[in-house]
Amino acid sequence: MTKSNITRREMLGASIVGAATLSSIGGFALADDKDNYELPEGFKGEVKQSVCKWCFGSYPMAEFCDTVKKMGLVGVDLVDPKDWALVRDHGLTVTMGNVPEVQIRVGINREENHDRIVASYEKYIPMAAELGVPNVISLSGDRKGLDDQAGLANCVKALKRVAKVAEANKVNVCLELLNSKDHDDYMADSVQWGIDLIKGVGSERVKILFDIYHMHRMEGDVINNIRRAFDCIGHFHTAGNPGRRDLDDQQELYYPAIIRAIKELGFKGFIAHEFSPKHGLDSLYNAIKLCDL
C-alpha cells in the first residue's frame, strides 16, 4: 500500500484507527490556498459532478464541503450516515450514501448475509429520504468459490427485498461494479453481470453504479459498454487508468469523449470523481473543468 495508489478498501479499513492514520497514508493537509478556488471561468454546470471524500483522506468534512462547492461541485459521494446532515447543511447533496453492513468483501451474493444487510437498508433508506440523499450503495461481495450465476440469483433475491423500501422512499440503490484485479475475487466485475442483475430485480429504484475506471480495467470499450447498459445505470464514478489517478494526459481514458457520450444519452444523475489525486485539490479542480461539457 502506497500513498499514491491507496484503494477505497484500504482507506475504509484504515479509518477505524483514526484521522491521524488517514493523514499519514492517504490524506493531504488542507491546502493553504483553499479560499482561492472559485467557479471556473465559463462554467456550464450541465454535468452534475460530485467527489468521493475518501480519496482526500483527513480533510475536515465541513471545510471540504465549502471548498468543493466553490469549485462547482453539487455533492459529496460515499458519505457515511453520520455526515449526511452536515453535507446537506453546507448546501451540497450526498450523491451516494454509504450504508452500514454493506461491504466490498461480504455482500448480498450469499443468503446468510441477507437479513442483516436488508435490515440495515430498512433503517437507513428512510433516513436518506429525510435528508435528501438520492442514492445509497450496494455491493455484491466476493465469490469465495460461489458460482457467478448462483451469486447473481442471491443478489437479485436480496435486492428485491430492498427495492420495496427503496420504492416507498423514492431512494435509489446502486450496486457498484468493481474490477476483480484490484479487488481480487469481487463478484460484480462485468457489465453484463450488472445488466442481468438489474433486469432480474426489475425495479426502477435499483440500478448499476458504473465505475468507469473499474470497467475499463476489466473490459475496455467503455463508451459502447455505457451505451448498452445505459438503461440500467444510475450513477458513475471516474478515475484515470493506469493507477486510478488524475484525469490527465498521462492516462488512457479520454474523459471529454466519455462525458459527452453520457450527456448525449440523456443521463440526468451524478458523476462522482473517485481517484487518488497527484496534487490534492488542484487535481480535483482540473477534473471538474475537464468534465464540464
Contacts in CASP RR format, 6 or more apart in sequence:
PFRMAT RR
TARGET T0000
AUTHOR 0000-0000-0000
METHOD contacts of the structure
MODEL  1
MTKSNITRREMLGASIVGAATLSSIGGFALADDKDNYELPEGFKGEVKQS
VCKWCFGSYPMAEFCDTVKKMGLVGVDLVDPKDWALVRDHGLTVTMGNVP
EVQIRVGINREENHDRIVASYEKYIPMAAELGVPNVISLSGDRKGLDDQA
GLANCVKALKRVAKVAEANKVNVCLELLNSKDHDDYMADSVQWGIDLIKG
VGSERVKILFDIYHMHRMEGDVINNIRRAFDCIGHFHTAGNPGRRDLDDQ
QELYYPAIIRAIKELGFKGFIAHEFSPKHGLDSLYNAIKLCDL
1 7 0 8 1.000
1 10 0 8 1.000
1 25 0 8 1.000
3 25 0 8 1.000
3 26 0 8 1.000
3 27 0 8 1.000
4 245 0 8 1.000
4 276 0 8 1.000
4 278 0 8 1.000
5 243 0 8 1.000
5 244 0 8 1.000
5 276 0 8 1.000
6 25 0 8 1.000
6 26 0 8 1.000
6 276 0 8 1.000
7 182 0 8 1.000
7 183 0 8 1.000
7 244 0 8 1.000
8 52 0 8 1.000
8 54 0 8 1.000
8 78 0 8 1.000
8 104 0 8 1.000
8 274 0 8 1.000
9 104 0 8 1.000
9 105 0 8 1.000
9 183 0 8 1.000
10 25 0 8 1.000
11 22 0 8 1.000
11 25 0 8 1.000
11 26 0 8 1.000
11 54 0 8 1.000
11 55 0 8 1.000
11 57 0 8 1.000
12 54 0 8 1.000
14 21 0 8 1.000
14 22 0 8 1.000
14 25 0 8 1.000
15 22 0 8 1.000
19 58 0 8 1.000
20 58 0 8 1.000
22 57 0 8 1.000
22 58 0 8 1.000
23 29 0 8 1.000
23 57 0 8 1.000
23 58 0 8 1.000
26 57 0 8 1.000
26 276 0 8 1.000
27 56 0 8 1.000
27 57 0 8 1.000
27 58 0 8 1.000
27 59 0 8 1.000
28 56 0 8 1.000
28 57 0 8 1.000
28 58 0 8 1.000
28 59 0 8 1.000
28 277 0 8 1.000
28 280 0 8 1.000
28 281 0 8 1.000
30 59 0 8 1.000
30 60 0 8 1.000
30 63 0 8 1.000
30 64 0 8 1.000
30 67 0 8 1.000
31 67 0 8 1.000
31 280 0 8 1.000
31 281 0 8 1.000
31 282 0 8 1.000
34 63 0 8 1.000
34 67 0 8 1.000
34 281 0 8 1.000
37 67 0 8 1.000
37 70 0 8 1.000
37 71 0 8 1.000
37 281 0 8 1.000
37 285 0 8 1.000
38 70 0 8 1.000
38 71 0 8 1.000
39 70 0 8 1.000
39 71 0 8 1.000
39 72 0 8 1.000
40 71 0 8 1.000
40 72 0 8 1.000
40 285 0 8 1.000
40 288 0 8 1.000
40 289 0 8 1.000
40 292 0 8 1.000
43 72 0 8 1.000
43 292 0 8 1.000
44 292 0 8 1.000
44 293 0 8 1.000
45 72 0 8 1.000
45 292 0 8 1.000
46 263 0 8 1.000
46 292 0 8 1.000
46 293 0 8 1.000
47 259 0 8 1.000
47 262 0 8 1.000
47 263 0 8 1.000
47 271 0 8 1.000
47 291 0 8 1.000
47 292 0 8 1.000
47 293 0 8 1.000
48 74 0 8 1.000
48 95 0 8 1.000
48 268 0 8 1.000
48 269 0 8 1.000
48 270 0 8 1.000
48 271 0 8 1.000
49 72 0 8 1.000
49 73 0 8 1.000
49 74 0 8 1.000
49 75 0 8 1.000
49 270 0 8 1.000
49 271 0 8 1.000
49 272 0 8 1.000
49 273 0 8 1.000
49 288 0 8 1.000
49 291 0 8 1.000
49 292 0 8 1.000
50 73 0 8 1.000
50 74 0 8 1.000
50 75 0 8 1.000
50 76 0 8 1.000
50 77 0 8 1.000
50 93 0 8 1.000
50 95 0 8 1.000
50 96 0 8 1.000
50 270 0 8 1.000
50 271 0 8 1.000
50 272 0 8 1.000
50 273 0 8 1.000
51 68 0 8 1.000
51 73 0 8 1.000
51 75 0 8 1.000
51 76 0 8 1.000
51 77 0 8 1.000
51 272 0 8 1.000
51 273 0 8 1.000
51 274 0 8 1.000
51 284 0 8 1.000
52 76 0 8 1.000
52 77 0 8 1.000
52 78 0 8 1.000
52 237 0 8 1.000
52 272 0 8 1.000
52 273 0 8 1.000
52 274 0 8 1.000
53 59 0 8 1.000
53 61 0 8 1.000
53 64 0 8 1.000
53 76 0 8 1.000
53 77 0 8 1.000
53 78 0 8 1.000
53 79 0 8 1.000
54 78 0 8 1.000
55 273 0 8 1.000
55 274 0 8 1.000
55 275 0 8 1.000
55 276 0 8 1.000
55 277 0 8 1.000
56 64 0 8 1.000
56 277 0 8 1.000
56 280 0 8 1.000
56 281 0 8 1.000
56 284 0 8 1.000
61 76 0 8 1.000
61 83 0 8 1.000
61 86 0 8 1.000
61 87 0 8 1.000
62 86 0 8 1.000
62 90 0 8 1.000
64 76 0 8 1.000
65 76 0 8 1.000
65 86 0 8 1.000
65 87 0 8 1.000
65 90 0 8 1.000
65 91 0 8 1.000
65 92 0 8 1.000
66 90 0 8 1.000
67 281 0 8 1.000
68 75 0 8 1.000
68 76 0 8 1.000
68 92 0 8 1.000
68 284 0 8 1.000
69 75 0 8 1.000
69 90 0 8 1.000
69 91 0 8 1.000
69 92 0 8 1.000
71 281 0 8 1.000
71 284 0 8 1.000
71 285 0 8 1.000
71 288 0 8 1.000
72 288 0 8 1.000
73 92 0 8 1.000
73 288 0 8 1.000
74 92 0 8 1.000
74 93 0 8 1.000
74 95 0 8 1.000
74 270 0 8 1.000
75 87 0 8 1.000
75 92 0 8 1.000
75 93 0 8 1.000
75 94 0 8 1.000
75 95 0 8 1.000
75 270 0 8 1.000
75 272 0 8 1.000
76 87 0 8 1.000
76 92 0 8 1.000
76 93 0 8 1.000
76 94 0 8 1.000
76 95 0 8 1.000
77 94 0 8 1.000
77 95 0 8 1.000
77 96 0 8 1.000
77 97 0 8 1.000
77 237 0 8 1.000
77 270 0 8 1.000
77 272 0 8 1.000
77 274 0 8 1.000
78 96 0 8 1.000
78 97 0 8 1.000
78 98 0 8 1.000
78 137 0 8 1.000
78 272 0 8 1.000
78 274 0 8 1.000
79 87 0 8 1.000
79 94 0 8 1.000
79 96 0 8 1.000
79 97 0 8 1.000
79 98 0 8 1.000
79 133 0 8 1.000
80 97 0 8 1.000
80 98 0 8 1.000
81 97 0 8 1.000
81 98 0 8 1.000
81 99 0 8 1.000
81 100 0 8 1.000
81 124 0 8 1.000
81 127 0 8 1.000
83 94 0 8 1.000
84 94 0 8 1.000
84 97 0 8 1.000
84 127 0 8 1.000
84 128 0 8 1.000
84 131 0 8 1.000
84 132 0 8 1.000
84 133 0 8 1.000
85 131 0 8 1.000
87 93 0 8 1.000
87 94 0 8 1.000
88 94 0 8 1.000
88 131 0 8 1.000
88 132 0 8 1.000
93 132 0 8 1.000
93 133 0 8 1.000
93 134 0 8 1.000
93 270 0 8 1.000
94 128 0 8 1.000
94 131 0 8 1.000
94 132 0 8 1.000
94 133 0 8 1.000
95 134 0 8 1.000
95 135 0 8 1.000
95 235 0 8 1.000
95 270 0 8 1.000
95 272 0 8 1.000
96 135 0 8 1.000
96 136 0 8 1.000
96 137 0 8 1.000
96 174 0 8 1.000
96 209 0 8 1.000
96 235 0 8 1.000
96 270 0 8 1.000
96 272 0 8 1.000
97 128 0 8 1.000
97 133 0 8 1.000
97 135 0 8 1.000
97 136 0 8 1.000
97 137 0 8 1.000
98 136 0 8 1.000
98 137 0 8 1.000
99 120 0 8 1.000
99 121 0 8 1.000
99 124 0 8 1.000
99 125 0 8 1.000
99 136 0 8 1.000
99 137 0 8 1.000
99 138 0 8 1.000
100 120 0 8 1.000
100 124 0 8 1.000
101 116 0 8 1.000
101 117 0 8 1.000
101 119 0 8 1.000
101 120 0 8 1.000
102 117 0 8 1.000
102 120 0 8 1.000
102 121 0 8 1.000
102 136 0 8 1.000
102 137 0 8 1.000
102 138 0 8 1.000
102 139 0 8 1.000
103 139 0 8 1.000
103 141 0 8 1.000
104 139 0 8 1.000
104 141 0 8 1.000
104 142 0 8 1.000
104 178 0 8 1.000
104 183 0 8 1.000
104 186 0 8 1.000
105 141 0 8 1.000
105 142 0 8 1.000
105 186 0 8 1.000
106 113 0 8 1.000
106 141 0 8 1.000
106 142 0 8 1.000
107 113 0 8 1.000
107 117 0 8 1.000
107 139 0 8 1.000
107 140 0 8 1.000
107 141 0 8 1.000
107 142 0 8 1.000
108 114 0 8 1.000
108 117 0 8 1.000
108 138 0 8 1.000
108 139 0 8 1.000
108 140 0 8 1.000
108 141 0 8 1.000
108 154 0 8 1.000
108 155 0 8 1.000
108 158 0 8 1.000
108 159 0 8 1.000
109 140 0 8 1.000
109 141 0 8 1.000
109 143 0 8 1.000
109 146 0 8 1.000
109 151 0 8 1.000
109 152 0 8 1.000
109 154 0 8 1.000
109 155 0 8 1.000
109 187 0 8 1.000
110 141 0 8 1.000
110 146 0 8 1.000
110 151 0 8 1.000
110 154 0 8 1.000
111 154 0 8 1.000
111 157 0 8 1.000
111 158 0 8 1.000
113 158 0 8 1.000
114 154 0 8 1.000
114 157 0 8 1.000
114 158 0 8 1.000
114 161 0 8 1.000
117 158 0 8 1.000
118 158 0 8 1.000
118 161 0 8 1.000
118 162 0 8 1.000
121 136 0 8 1.000
121 162 0 8 1.000
121 165 0 8 1.000
121 166 0 8 1.000
121 173 0 8 1.000
122 165 0 8 1.000
124 136 0 8 1.000
125 136 0 8 1.000
125 162 0 8 1.000
125 165 0 8 1.000
125 166 0 8 1.000
125 169 0 8 1.000
125 171 0 8 1.000
125 173 0 8 1.000
126 165 0 8 1.000
126 169 0 8 1.000
127 133 0 8 1.000
128 134 0 8 1.000
128 136 0 8 1.000
128 169 0 8 1.000
128 171 0 8 1.000
129 169 0 8 1.000
129 170 0 8 1.000
129 171 0 8 1.000
133 171 0 8 1.000
134 171 0 8 1.000
134 172 0 8 1.000
134 270 0 8 1.000
135 171 0 8 1.000
135 172 0 8 1.000
135 173 0 8 1.000
135 174 0 8 1.000
135 234 0 8 1.000
135 235 0 8 1.000
135 270 0 8 1.000
136 171 0 8 1.000
136 172 0 8 1.000
136 173 0 8 1.000
136 174 0 8 1.000
137 173 0 8 1.000
137 174 0 8 1.000
137 175 0 8 1.000
137 176 0 8 1.000
137 209 0 8 1.000
138 159 0 8 1.000
138 162 0 8 1.000
138 173 0 8 1.000
138 174 0 8 1.000
138 175 0 8 1.000
138 176 0 8 1.000
138 206 0 8 1.000
138 209 0 8 1.000
139 175 0 8 1.000
139 176 0 8 1.000
139 178 0 8 1.000
139 188 0 8 1.000
140 151 0 8 1.000
140 155 0 8 1.000
140 175 0 8 1.000
140 186 0 8 1.000
140 187 0 8 1.000
140 188 0 8 1.000
141 186 0 8 1.000
141 187 0 8 1.000
141 188 0 8 1.000
142 184 0 8 1.000
142 185 0 8 1.000
142 186 0 8 1.000
142 187 0 8 1.000
143 185 0 8 1.000
143 186 0 8 1.000
143 187 0 8 1.000
144 185 0 8 1.000
146 187 0 8 1.000
148 187 0 8 1.000
148 193 0 8 1.000
151 187 0 8 1.000
152 193 0 8 1.000
152 196 0 8 1.000
152 197 0 8 1.000
155 175 0 8 1.000
155 188 0 8 1.000
155 197 0 8 1.000
156 197 0 8 1.000
156 200 0 8 1.000
156 201 0 8 1.000
159 173 0 8 1.000
159 175 0 8 1.000
159 197 0 8 1.000
159 201 0 8 1.000
159 203 0 8 1.000
159 206 0 8 1.000
160 201 0 8 1.000
160 202 0 8 1.000
160 203 0 8 1.000
162 173 0 8 1.000
162 206 0 8 1.000
163 173 0 8 1.000
163 201 0 8 1.000
163 202 0 8 1.000
163 203 0 8 1.000
163 205 0 8 1.000
163 206 0 8 1.000
166 172 0 8 1.000
166 173 0 8 1.000
166 203 0 8 1.000
166 205 0 8 1.000
166 206 0 8 1.000
167 203 0 8 1.000
167 204 0 8 1.000
167 205 0 8 1.000
170 205 0 8 1.000
171 205 0 8 1.000
172 205 0 8 1.000
172 206 0 8 1.000
172 207 0 8 1.000
172 234 0 8 1.000
172 235 0 8 1.000
173 205 0 8 1.000
173 206 0 8 1.000
173 207 0 8 1.000
174 206 0 8 1.000
174 207 0 8 1.000
174 208 0 8 1.000
174 209 0 8 1.000
174 234 0 8 1.000
174 235 0 8 1.000
175 188 0 8 1.000
175 194 0 8 1.000
175 197 0 8 1.000
175 206 0 8 1.000
175 207 0 8 1.000
175 208 0 8 1.000
175 209 0 8 1.000
176 188 0 8 1.000
176 208 0 8 1.000
176 209 0 8 1.000
176 211 0 8 1.000
176 214 0 8 1.000
176 237 0 8 1.000
177 188 0 8 1.000
177 189 0 8 1.000
177 190 0 8 1.000
177 191 0 8 1.000
177 193 0 8 1.000
177 194 0 8 1.000
177 208 0 8 1.000
177 209 0 8 1.000
177 210 0 8 1.000
177 211 0 8 1.000
177 214 0 8 1.000
177 215 0 8 1.000
178 186 0 8 1.000
178 188 0 8 1.000
178 189 0 8 1.000
178 211 0 8 1.000
178 214 0 8 1.000
179 186 0 8 1.000
179 189 0 8 1.000
179 213 0 8 1.000
179 214 0 8 1.000
179 215 0 8 1.000
179 217 0 8 1.000
179 218 0 8 1.000
180 186 0 8 1.000
180 187 0 8 1.000
180 189 0 8 1.000
180 218 0 8 1.000
181 217 0 8 1.000
181 218 0 8 1.000
182 214 0 8 1.000
182 217 0 8 1.000
182 244 0 8 1.000
183 189 0 8 1.000
187 193 0 8 1.000
188 194 0 8 1.000
188 197 0 8 1.000
189 214 0 8 1.000
189 218 0 8 1.000
190 218 0 8 1.000
190 219 0 8 1.000
191 210 0 8 1.000
191 215 0 8 1.000
191 219 0 8 1.000
191 225 0 8 1.000
191 228 0 8 1.000
191 229 0 8 1.000
194 208 0 8 1.000
194 229 0 8 1.000
194 232 0 8 1.000
195 208 0 8 1.000
195 228 0 8 1.000
195 229 0 8 1.000
195 232 0 8 1.000
197 208 0 8 1.000
198 206 0 8 1.000
198 207 0 8 1.000
198 208 0 8 1.000
198 232 0 8 1.000
199 232 0 8 1.000
207 232 0 8 1.000
207 233 0 8 1.000
207 234 0 8 1.000
207 235 0 8 1.000
208 229 0 8 1.000
208 232 0 8 1.000
208 233 0 8 1.000
208 234 0 8 1.000
208 235 0 8 1.000
209 234 0 8 1.000
209 235 0 8 1.000
209 236 0 8 1.000
209 237 0 8 1.000
210 226 0 8 1.000
210 229 0 8 1.000
210 233 0 8 1.000
210 234 0 8 1.000
210 235 0 8 1.000
210 236 0 8 1.000
210 237 0 8 1.000
211 236 0 8 1.000
211 237 0 8 1.000
211 239 0 8 1.000
211 274 0 8 1.000
212 222 0 8 1.000
212 236 0 8 1.000
212 237 0 8 1.000
212 238 0 8 1.000
212 239 0 8 1.000
212 253 0 8 1.000
212 258 0 8 1.000
213 237 0 8 1.000
213 238 0 8 1.000
213 239 0 8 1.000
213 240 0 8 1.000
213 241 0 8 1.000
213 244 0 8 1.000
213 253 0 8 1.000
213 274 0 8 1.000
213 275 0 8 1.000
214 237 0 8 1.000
215 222 0 8 1.000
215 225 0 8 1.000
216 222 0 8 1.000
216 241 0 8 1.000
216 252 0 8 1.000
216 253 0 8 1.000
217 241 0 8 1.000
219 225 0 8 1.000
222 253 0 8 1.000
222 258 0 8 1.000
223 257 0 8 1.000
223 258 0 8 1.000
223 261 0 8 1.000
226 233 0 8 1.000
226 258 0 8 1.000
226 261 0 8 1.000
226 262 0 8 1.000
226 265 0 8 1.000
227 261 0 8 1.000
227 265 0 8 1.000
230 265 0 8 1.000
230 267 0 8 1.000
233 267 0 8 1.000
234 269 0 8 1.000
235 269 0 8 1.000
235 270 0 8 1.000
235 271 0 8 1.000
235 272 0 8 1.000
236 262 0 8 1.000
236 267 0 8 1.000
236 270 0 8 1.000
236 271 0 8 1.000
236 272 0 8 1.000
237 271 0 8 1.000
237 272 0 8 1.000
237 273 0 8 1.000
237 274 0 8 1.000
238 247 0 8 1.000
238 255 0 8 1.000
238 271 0 8 1.000
238 272 0 8 1.000
238 273 0 8 1.000
238 274 0 8 1.000
238 275 0 8 1.000
238 287 0 8 1.000
238 291 0 8 1.000
239 245 0 8 1.000
239 247 0 8 1.000
239 273 0 8 1.000
239 274 0 8 1.000
239 275 0 8 1.000
239 276 0 8 1.000
240 246 0 8 1.000
240 247 0 8 1.000
240 248 0 8 1.000
240 251 0 8 1.000
240 252 0 8 1.000
240 253 0 8 1.000
240 275 0 8 1.000
241 251 0 8 1.000
241 252 0 8 1.000
241 253 0 8 1.000
242 251 0 8 1.000
242 252 0 8 1.000
243 251 0 8 1.000
243 276 0 8 1.000
244 274 0 8 1.000
244 275 0 8 1.000
244 276 0 8 1.000
245 251 0 8 1.000
245 275 0 8 1.000
245 276 0 8 1.000
245 277 0 8 1.000
245 278 0 8 1.000
246 275 0 8 1.000
246 277 0 8 1.000
246 278 0 8 1.000
246 279 0 8 1.000
246 283 0 8 1.000
246 286 0 8 1.000
246 287 0 8 1.000
247 253 0 8 1.000
247 255 0 8 1.000
247 273 0 8 1.000
247 275 0 8 1.000
247 286 0 8 1.000
247 287 0 8 1.000
247 290 0 8 1.000
247 291 0 8 1.000
248 278 0 8 1.000
248 283 0 8 1.000
248 286 0 8 1.000
255 287 0 8 1.000
255 290 0 8 1.000
255 291 0 8 1.000
256 290 0 8 1.000
256 291 0 8 1.000
256 293 0 8 1.000
259 271 0 8 1.000
259 291 0 8 1.000
259 293 0 8 1.000
260 293 0 8 1.000
262 271 0 8 1.000
263 293 0 8 1.000
271 291 0 8 1.000
273 284 0 8 1.000
273 287 0 8 1.000
273 288 0 8 1.000
275 283 0 8 1.000
275 287 0 8 1.000
277 283 0 8 1.000
277 284 0 8 1.000
END
